[in-house]
Amino acid sequence: MTASGSPTIAEELRGAGLRVTAARVALLETVRDGDHLGVEAIASGVRDRVGHISLQAVYEALHALDAAGLVRRLEPPGSPALYEGRVGDNHHHLVCRSCGAVADVDCAVGHAPCLTASDDHGFSIDEAEVIYWGLCPGCSSTRSS
């Protein structure tokens, strides 16, 4: 534990049952320092921190971190996968139809899953994923000019 009481990235990896490597630490730092990053941007950030890493290694590490709940994968339809470090709170996203910008939106009301399905078909629902689509302020002002 760090002085603030928060676990270090190495401790988080160990706690998730993952081996601690420089690449995984750098990858998690890159995702947490970024904002809805694609794989290429993550690979570049990892390379800036630790040197060479293959794209395949980045994909494998992201898969392991996503499965362990340390990163979250977002896949807006028609777009490549994006990754973020904000996990465990069931927030939603805004996506600009024009430039692809993505922003977080806190859960609108209530507790997870935020939305109640009109018919759960017997499922035990524990999460709702919502993507709001529209135009970001920059694209809106460009279109109205």
Helices and strands as residue ranges (DSSP letters): H 9-15, H 22-33, H 39-50, H 55-67, E 72-74, E 82-84, E 92-96, E 102-105, E 131-134, H 137-144
